[in-house]
Amino acid sequence: MLRMAHAAARMAIVLLLSFLSNSTAFQPFSLRLIGSKLTVTTMASNESSALASSSAIGFIGLGIMGQGMAARLLSEGVAGSTEKPLVVWNRTASKCSDLAKLFPDKTIIVKNTPKEVVQACGITYSILSTPQVAKEVFHAAETGTLAGVGPGKSIVDCATLAETTMQEMEQAVIDKGGRFLEAPVSGSKGPAAQGTLIFLCAGNKDLFDEIKNTGLQAMGKASHLFSEEVGAGTRAKLIVNSLMGTMLAALGEGLALAESVGLDANKMVEVIGQGAIANPMFSLKGPKMVVKDHAPNFPLKHAHKDMALACDMAKKANVEYSVMESAEKLYRNARKDEALGVADEDFSAVYEQIKKKQRT
């Protein structure tokens, strides 16, 4: 009977969110499921001031990375209590219901717009999938993140964007009396869920110090402040991701060569893991690449975006980057190849482009 009650309550959550997400306008609400009792509390817009802006934590973007990161804030007790709720927004409303179902005993408040999230919170984290989406959500005149910024508001952006974009966002936040920290993350879906991301930060040092041992610690295993000038964190992230992409492309070429000369690719993965070039990424991705398992943890299209940005950065710095440029070309071709269809797959799918090139 108890299981049936839980199932019914959870179904009610899904149906409610489905109805509300298809409505042209709906009230912000919070969900709590304790035992078999579901409580839905709607909030008028003027009630947002009742949330202590210094205590409520905001999160914008519950995609591949954001879902795991927000979950860590809840599971580690940084947010989700009645006194310190987690206030969320996502373009696809069902992602909010997914998070609520995972944490039925936590206070999670869903807002209509990013603006309302920022208005309700002292500190708001944001991680959106692409530079275009990040800029659109941030700058939307009536509903965007910036529209909610004012004195006492802090924005922590964890996406990987162009350096100039981060700097423009920081200046816009400062101009409205807020604080800004760029905090792109090194890590993918697994580390996000496990709380083992690495934050590569730059910007407001006071804000960094405030969240280093709370939010950042809950979501990651390390946090680095490179500079108080925004842009340094993005530069660090692009270097890390371009190196990571190049390494995986090199592994793909090695495995493809092994297979083409009659060697067992799985045996080669084992050999590689026993020597000086052993590393966690090869151990994780190698066996999956051999069996064409490219379930997305870090989509190839996002990996290519970062590699392209890194190559642009290298050109501006006038440094040798030819090896990584060659890898970037492999990812670019894989992303554009509609017949191959791997743009939304894990970046390990560059292996399929390498093997296709071998066959032609």
SEVO-873027 format. One line per field, with one value per residue (C-alpha): residue in one letter; x, y, z. Coordinates in steps of 0.5 Angstrom, whole numbers, padded with zeros to 4 digits. Example, Ala and Ser with C-alpha at 12.3 -4.5 7.8 and 13.67 -1.06 7.14 Angstrom:
% residues 2
drenkol = [A_S]
px = [0025_0027]
py = [-0009_-0002]
pz = [0016_0014]
This chain:
% residues 360
drenkol = [M_L_R_M_A_H_A_A_A_R_M_A_I_V_L_L_L_S_F_L_S_N_S_T_A_F_Q_P_F_S_L_R_L_I_G_S_K_L_T_V_T_T_M_A_S_N_E_S_S_A_L_A_S_S_S_A_I_G_F_I_G_L_G_I_M_G_Q_G_M_A_A_R_L_L_S_E_G_V_A_G_S_T_E_K_P_L_V_V_W_N_R_T_A_S_K_C_S_D_L_A_K_L_F_P_D_K_T_I_I_V_K_N_T_P_K_E_V_V_Q_A_C_G_I_T_Y_S_I_L_S_T_P_Q_V_A_K_E_V_F_H_A_A_E_T_G_T_L_A_G_V_G_P_G_K_S_I_V_D_C_A_T_L_A_E_T_T_M_Q_E_M_E_Q_A_V_I_D_K_G_G_R_F_L_E_A_P_V_S_G_S_K_G_P_A_A_Q_G_T_L_I_F_L_C_A_G_N_K_D_L_F_D_E_I_K_N_T_G_L_Q_A_M_G_K_A_S_H_L_F_S_E_E_V_G_A_G_T_R_A_K_L_I_V_N_S_L_M_G_T_M_L_A_A_L_G_E_G_L_A_L_A_E_S_V_G_L_D_A_N_K_M_V_E_V_I_G_Q_G_A_I_A_N_P_M_F_S_L_K_G_P_K_M_V_V_K_D_H_A_P_N_F_P_L_K_H_A_H_K_D_M_A_L_A_C_D_M_A_K_K_A_N_V_E_Y_S_V_M_E_S_A_E_K_L_Y_R_N_A_R_K_D_E_A_L_G_V_A_D_E_D_F_S_A_V_Y_E_Q_I_K_K_K_Q_R_T]
px = [0000_0006_0009_0002_0002_0009_0007_0001_0004_0010_0005_0001_0008_0009_0002_0002_0009_0007_0000_0004_0010_0005_0001_0003_0004_0004_0006_0012_0011_0015_0014_0015_0014_0014_0012_0005_0004_0005_0005_0005_0005_0004_0008_0005_0011_0011_0012_0019_0022_0020_0026_0032_0036_0042_0040_0036_0041_0039_0041_0040_0040_0039_0042_0047_0052_0047_0042_0048_0051_0044_0043_0050_0048_0042_0045_0051_0046_0048_0041_0034_0032_0026_0031_0035_0031_0034_0031_0031_0030_0031_0028_0025_0021_0021_0028_0026_0021_0026_0030_0024_0023_0030_0030_0022_0024_0028_0025_0026_0022_0021_0021_0018_0024_0032_0030_0026_0031_0036_0031_0030_0037_0043_0048_0046_0050_0049_0051_0048_0049_0052_0055_0048_0044_0048_0048_0040_0038_0043_0041_0033_0031_0025_0026_0034_0039_0041_0034_0034_0041_0042_0046_0047_0046_0052_0052_0057_0057_0060_0059_0065_0064_0069_0073_0070_0063_0065_0068_0062_0057_0062_0061_0054_0053_0058_0054_0048_0051_0052_0058_0061_0065_0067_0067_0068_0068_0073_0069_0063_0057_0060_0064_0058_0054_0059_0062_0069_0069_0075_0073_0077_0075_0077_0073_0071_0075_0070_0065_0070_0072_0065_0063_0069_0068_0060_0057_0064_0066_0059_0060_0067_0074_0078_0077_0082_0082_0087_0086_0081_0080_0075_0078_0083_0078_0076_0083_0085_0079_0080_0087_0085_0079_0083_0089_0083_0080_0087_0089_0082_0083_0090_0087_0082_0088_0092_0086_0084_0091_0091_0085_0087_0094_0090_0091_0086_0084_0081_0088_0091_0087_0089_0097_0096_0093_0099_0104_0107_0101_0096_0091_0083_0080_0084_0081_0074_0073_0078_0073_0067_0070_0072_0064_0062_0059_0058_0053_0054_0057_0061_0057_0062_0059_0061_0068_0069_0066_0072_0077_0075_0075_0082_0085_0083_0086_0092_0092_0091_0097_0101_0104_0105_0098_0099_0097_0091_0089_0089_0085_0080_0079_0077_0072_0070_0069_0065_0061_0059_0058_0050_0051_0055_0050_0055_0055_0050_0054_0060_0066_0069_0065_0071_0073_0068_0070_0077_0075_0071_0076_0080_0075_0075]
py = [0000_0005_0004_0005_0011_0014_0012_0016_0022_0022_0021_0027_0031_0029_0031_0037_0040_0037_0042_0048_0047_0048_0054_0061_0063_0060_0061_0059_0053_0049_0041_0037_0029_0026_0019_0019_0026_0031_0038_0044_0051_0056_0063_0070_0074_0079_0073_0072_0077_0073_0068_0071_0073_0072_0064_0062_0058_0059_0054_0056_0050_0043_0039_0034_0038_0042_0036_0033_0039_0042_0035_0035_0042_0038_0032_0036_0040_0047_0048_0045_0046_0050_0056_0055_0053_0051_0056_0053_0054_0050_0051_0044_0044_0037_0037_0041_0035_0030_0034_0034_0027_0025_0029_0029_0031_0037_0044_0046_0052_0052_0059_0062_0065_0066_0073_0071_0066_0071_0076_0070_0069_0071_0067_0064_0058_0058_0053_0053_0048_0053_0060_0062_0059_0062_0069_0069_0067_0072_0078_0077_0084_0082_0075_0074_0073_0080_0083_0080_0083_0088_0090_0084_0079_0074_0070_0064_0062_0055_0054_0054_0061_0065_0070_0076_0073_0072_0079_0082_0079_0080_0088_0088_0085_0090_0095_0093_0093_0085_0081_0076_0069_0065_0058_0053_0046_0041_0034_0031_0028_0023_0028_0032_0027_0025_0032_0031_0037_0042_0049_0054_0061_0068_0074_0077_0074_0075_0071_0066_0065_0065_0059_0055_0051_0051_0050_0049_0044_0040_0040_0039_0036_0042_0050_0054_0062_0064_0071_0077_0079_0075_0071_0067_0061_0061_0060_0055_0051_0051_0049_0043_0041_0042_0037_0032_0032_0031_0026_0022_0023_0020_0014_0013_0013_0008_0003_0004_0003_-0003_-0006_-0005_-0009_-0015_-0013_-0014_-0007_-0009_-0012_-0006_-0002_-0007_-0006_0002_0002_-0002_0003_0010_0013_0010_0015_0015_0018_0012_0007_0009_0011_0006_0000_0003_0006_-0001_-0003_0003_0006_0013_0015_0022_0025_0030_0031_0031_0038_0041_0038_0041_0048_0048_0046_0051_0057_0054_0054_0061_0063_0060_0064_0070_0069_0067_0060_0053_0049_0045_0038_0041_0044_0037_0034_0040_0038_0031_0033_0039_0034_0029_0034_0036_0029_0028_0021_0019_0023_0023_0031_0029_0023_0023_0026_0019_0018_0022_0015_0013_0019_0016_0009_0012_0016_0009_0006_0011]
pz = [0000_0002_-0005_-0009_-0005_-0007_-0014_-0014_-0011_-0016_-0021_-0019_-0019_-0026_-0028_-0025_-0028_-0035_-0034_-0031_-0036_-0042_-0039_-0042_-0034_-0028_-0021_-0018_-0013_-0008_-0008_-0002_-0001_0006_0006_0002_0003_-0003_-0001_-0007_-0005_-0010_-0009_-0011_-0014_-0009_-0004_-0007_-0002_0004_0002_0005_-0001_0004_0005_-0001_-0007_-0014_-0020_-0027_-0032_-0030_-0036_-0036_-0032_-0028_-0025_-0022_-0019_-0016_-0013_-0010_-0007_-0004_-0002_0002_0006_0002_0000_0000_0008_0009_0011_0005_0000_-0007_-0012_-0020_-0027_-0033_-0040_-0040_-0034_-0033_-0031_-0025_-0023_-0024_-0019_-0014_-0015_-0013_-0007_-0004_0003_0000_-0001_-0008_-0011_-0018_-0022_-0028_-0030_-0029_-0027_-0021_-0019_-0018_-0015_-0009_-0008_-0005_-0009_-0016_-0020_-0027_-0032_-0039_-0045_-0051_-0051_-0055_-0050_-0044_-0047_-0049_-0042_-0039_-0043_-0044_-0043_-0038_-0036_-0036_-0031_-0031_-0030_-0023_-0021_-0016_-0010_-0006_-0012_-0014_-0020_-0021_-0028_-0029_-0037_-0041_-0046_-0050_-0045_-0048_-0046_-0039_-0039_-0041_-0037_-0031_-0033_-0033_-0027_-0023_-0027_-0023_-0016_-0016_-0016_-0021_-0021_-0027_-0025_-0031_-0029_-0031_-0031_-0034_-0032_-0028_-0024_-0023_-0020_-0015_-0013_-0016_-0021_-0021_-0021_-0025_-0022_-0023_-0021_-0014_-0009_-0003_-0007_-0008_-0001_0001_-0003_-0003_0003_0002_-0005_-0009_-0004_-0005_-0012_-0013_-0011_-0012_-0013_-0016_-0016_-0022_-0022_-0020_-0027_-0031_-0037_-0033_-0031_-0038_-0041_-0036_-0038_-0045_-0045_-0040_-0045_-0051_-0048_-0046_-0053_-0057_-0052_-0053_-0061_-0060_-0057_-0062_-0068_-0064_-0063_-0070_-0072_-0067_-0070_-0078_-0076_-0073_-0066_-0061_-0059_-0052_-0051_-0053_-0048_-0042_-0044_-0045_-0038_-0035_-0037_-0037_-0041_-0037_-0034_-0032_-0038_-0043_-0037_-0038_-0045_-0048_-0047_-0049_-0055_-0057_-0057_-0060_-0053_-0054_-0049_-0048_-0041_-0045_-0052_-0058_-0060_-0054_-0054_-0061_-0059_-0053_-0058_-0063_-0058_-0055_-0062_-0063_-0057_-0059_-0065_-0062_-0057_-0063_-0060_-0063_-0063_-0069_-0066_-0062_-0069_-0072_-0067_-0067_-0075_-0073_-0068_-0073_-0078_-0074_-0071_-0078_-0081_-0081_-0084_-0078_-0073_-0067_-0065_-0059_-0057_-0052_-0055_-0055_-0062_-0065_-0066_-0071_-0075_-0075_-0077_-0082_-0085_-0085_-0089_-0095]
